[in-house]
């Protein structure tokens, strides 16, 4: 198939593109850079600017599937300016793609969008499935809710729409693992708050494979591994891989709030998410336990 990817330069996009190409798909990308040189010559790149509402409509020529991964990083201080960028890159970006499809003759049969488990309210005991109707009232919850509404606006415009609610992605190239593993590698690993909060994580290879799986199995999926873990046990598991002691206490919430502001809440929110639906649809995880994932990814500097 001919697949157009928005947000292809991100962590998931960079892992996803070679998988799609190896499977024989033609890949093109949307880029916010005027003269992008991130991608190989085998990949056509088209310019777009979600905040300005501009897109090169030629990007849709011959495209059968759109995979939308675009979004400014959430892991930054939530100033008014940054929250605006985080919101617009996701909501306005998806809206721009939707309006472009609605106003053009196209061959797109499937729109697959990234989403996030931040849509679910933090709770110490609840296990969330894709059928949950509860929406978090905080910034992330409202962001994801608005984001998914834009995706849902395409129902009837394209035959299939899919959403993948991504959890804590573990990768050695970026994401959450580096700031967690680096201190632990020197024996200074520490959890946040009480450490009892659930971490619904997923290996980078599995989240990329789940997007590929969605090509043939449209739907809404929780992009998390089958075995969530408490953050305290996650830090201890990282320390074991490095064969280092874990002796530091948890970092108090007030310290996190002083250092990171409102964004710090994502470090101690507890969101336990089930991936059972993906499994029932036929998806098989390569890394279903944290031990399997960490043994594959750590130490950070090692190559596979």
C-alpha positions in Angstrom: 0.0 0.0 0.0 0.9 3.7 -0.3 1.1 5.0 3.3 1.5 8.7 4.3 2.9 9.3 7.7 2.6 12.6 9.7 5.1 12.9 12.5 7.5 10.4 10.9 10.6 11.9 12.5 9.5 11.0 16.0 10.5 7.9 18.0 7.7 5.7 16.8 7.9 6.9 13.2 11.6 6.2 12.8 11.0 2.6 14.0 7.9 2.2 11.9 9.1 3.3 8.5 11.7 0.5 7.9 9.2 -2.1 9.1 6.6 -0.8 6.5 9.2 -0.6 3.7 10.5 -4.1 4.5 6.9 -5.3 4.1 6.8 -3.8 0.6 4.7 -0.7 1.4 5.5 2.7 -0.3 6.0 5.4 2.4 5.7 9.2 2.0 5.8 11.7 4.9 4.4 15.1 5.9 7.1 17.3 7.4 7.0 20.7 9.0 10.4 21.5 7.6 10.6 23.3 4.2 13.6 21.3 3.1 13.6 18.1 5.1 16.6 15.9 4.8 15.8 13.5 7.6 14.5 10.8 5.2 16.1 8.7 2.5 15.7 9.4 -1.2 13.2 6.6 -1.4 10.7 8.6 0.7 8.8 11.5 -0.8 8.4 14.4 1.7 5.6 17.0 1.6 5.4 20.2 3.6 2.6 21.0 6.1 2.0 23.5 8.9 -0.8 22.5 11.2 -0.7 25.8 13.2 -1.0 27.8 9.9 -3.6 25.4 8.4 -1.4 24.7 5.4 -0.7 21.4 3.7 0.7 20.4 0.3 -2.4 18.6 -1.1 -0.2 16.6 -3.5 0.7 14.6 -0.4 -2.6 12.7 -0.8 -2.0 11.6 -4.4 -2.3 7.8 -4.5 -2.3 7.4 -0.7 -4.4 4.6 0.7 -3.5 4.9 4.4 -2.6 7.8 6.6 -0.8 7.2 9.9 -0.8 10.3 12.1 1.9 10.4 14.7 2.3 14.1 14.8 2.5 15.9 18.1 4.9 18.2 20.1 6.5 16.4 23.1 4.5 16.4 26.3 7.7 16.0 28.3 8.3 19.8 28.7 7.3 22.4 31.2 3.6 23.2 30.7 3.8 26.9 30.1 0.9 28.5 28.3 3.0 28.6 25.2 4.0 25.0 25.4 0.5 23.8 26.1 -0.7 25.6 23.1 2.0 23.9 20.9 1.2 20.5 22.4 -2.6 21.0 21.7 -2.3 22.5 18.3 0.2 20.0 17.0 -2.3 17.2 17.7 -5.7 18.7 17.4 -5.1 21.2 14.7 -2.9 18.7 12.8 -5.6 16.0 12.8 -8.2 18.6 11.9 -6.1 19.8 8.9 -5.8 16.2 7.7 -9.5 15.6 8.1 -10.5 18.8 6.3 -8.0 18.0 3.5 -9.7 14.5 3.0 -13.2 16.0 3.2 -12.4 18.5 0.5 -10.6 16.3 -2.0 -11.0 13.3 -4.2 -8.8 10.7 -2.5 -8.2 6.9 -2.3 -7.6 6.8 1.5 -9.4 3.9 3.0 -7.9 3.9 6.5 -6.9 6.7 8.9 -4.7 5.5 11.8 -4.0 7.9 14.6 -1.8 7.9 17.6 -3.6 8.7 20.9 -2.6 8.4 24.5 -3.6 6.5 27.7 -3.7 10.0 29.3 -7.3 10.1 28.3 -8.1 7.8 31.3 -8.4 9.3 34.7 -5.6 8.4 37.1 -6.8 5.9 39.7 -4.9 3.4 41.9 -7.2 0.4 41.3 -9.1 0.8 38.0 -8.0 -1.2 35.0 -9.0 0.6 31.8 -10.1 -1.1 28.6 -10.8 0.6 25.2 -14.6 0.6 26.1 -14.1 2.9 29.1 -16.1 6.1 28.8 -14.4 7.9 31.6 -12.4 11.0 30.5 -9.7 12.6 32.7 -10.5 16.2 33.4 -6.9 17.3 33.5 -4.9 18.9 30.6 -3.8 15.6 29.1 -7.3 14.0 29.3 -9.0 17.0 27.6 -6.2 17.1 25.0 -6.6 13.5 24.1 -10.4 13.7 24.1 -10.3 16.7 21.7 -7.7 14.8 19.6 -9.8 11.7 19.3 -12.9 13.8 18.4 -11.0 15.0 15.4 -10.2 11.5 14.4 -13.9 10.4 14.9 -15.0 13.3 12.5 -13.5 11.2 9.7 -16.0 8.4 10.2 -17.9 8.2 7.0 -15.2 10.1 5.1 -12.9 7.1 5.1 -14.1 3.5 5.5 -11.9 2.8 8.5 -10.5 4.9 11.4 -8.2 3.5 14.1 -6.8 4.9 17.3 -3.9 3.6 19.3 -3.7 4.9 22.9 0.0 4.8 23.6 1.4 4.2 27.0 5.0 4.7 28.4 7.2 3.8 25.4 10.5 2.1 26.3 13.3 2.7 23.8 17.0 3.3 23.9 16.9 6.0 21.3 14.7 8.3 23.3 11.5 8.5 25.4 11.1 7.7 29.0 13.7 5.0 29.4 16.8 7.2 29.2 16.0 9.5 32.2 14.9 6.5 34.2 17.9 4.2 33.4 20.8 6.6 33.3 20.7 7.4 37.1 20.1 3.7 37.9 23.2 2.7 35.9 25.3 4.6 38.5 23.3 3.2 41.4 21.2 6.4 41.9 17.8 5.1 40.6 14.8 6.5 42.3 11.0 6.4 41.8 8.6 9.3 41.9 6.3 9.9 44.8 5.3 6.7 46.6 6.3 4.6 43.6 3.0 2.7 43.8 1.6 4.3 40.7 1.0 1.9 37.8 3.1 2.3 34.7 1.5 1.0 31.6 4.5 0.6 29.4 5.3 -0.9 25.9 8.5 -1.8 24.1 9.2 0.4 21.0 9.2 -2.6 18.7 5.8 -3.7 19.9 4.2 -0.3 19.5 5.5 0.0 16.0 4.2 -3.5 15.2 0.8 -2.6 16.7 0.5 0.2 14.1 1.3 -2.3 11.4 -1.2 -4.7 12.9 -3.9 -2.0 12.7 -3.5 -1.8 9.0 -5.4 -5.1 8.6 -7.3 -4.9 11.9 -8.9 -1.5 12.3 -10.1 -0.5 15.7 -9.2 1.3 18.9 -6.3 -0.3 20.8 -4.5 0.4 24.0 -0.9 0.5 23.0 0.6 -1.1 26.2 2.2 -4.4 27.1 0.1 -7.1 28.9 1.8 -6.6 32.3 1.8 -3.1 33.8 4.2 -2.6 36.7 4.4 -0.2 39.6 7.0 2.5 39.1 8.9 1.3 42.2 9.2 -2.1 40.7 10.2 -0.6 37.3 13.1 1.2 38.9 14.2 -1.9 40.8 14.0 -3.9 37.6 16.3 -1.4 35.8 18.7 -1.5 38.7 18.8 -5.3 38.6 19.8 -5.3 34.9 22.7 -3.0 35.7 23.5 -5.0 38.8 23.4 -1.9 40.9 21.9 -1.3 44.3 18.6 0.6 44.6 18.8 2.5 47.9 17.5 5.9 47.3 13.9 6.7 48.6 11.2 8.1 46.3 11.5 11.6 45.1 8.7 13.7 46.9 6.0 15.2 44.8 6.8 18.7 46.0 10.3 18.4 44.6 8.9 17.3 41.2 6.4 20.1 41.2 9.1 22.7 41.9 11.3 21.4 39.2 8.7 20.6 36.5 5.5 22.4 37.4 2.2 20.9 36.4 3.8 18.5 33.9 5.2 16.6 36.9 1.8 15.0 37.5 2.4 12.5 34.7 5.2 11.1 36.7 3.1 10.1 39.7 -0.3 9.5 38.1 -1.4 5.9 38.2 -3.1 4.6 35.1 -3.4 0.9 34.7 -4.4 -0.1 31.2 -5.3 -3.5 29.6 -4.1 -4.7 26.2 -6.4 -7.7 26.2 -8.4 -6.5 23.3 -5.4 -6.4 21.0 -4.5 -9.9 22.0 -8.0 -11.2 21.3 -7.8 -9.7 17.9 -4.7 -11.7 17.2 -1.8 -9.4 18.1 1.2 -11.1 19.7 3.6 -9.1 21.9 7.3 -9.8 21.5 8.0 -8.2 24.9 5.2 -9.0 27.3 7.1 -8.6 30.6 9.3 -5.8 31.8 12.2 -8.2 32.2 12.1 -9.1 28.6 11.9 -5.5 27.5 14.7 -4.3 29.7 17.0 -7.2 28.8 16.6 -6.2 25.2 17.0 -2.5 25.6 19.7 -2.2 28.4 22.4 -1.2 28.7 21.6 2.0 26.8 24.8 2.2 24.9 24.8 -1.4 23.7 23.7 -2.4 20.2 21.4 -5.4 19.5 
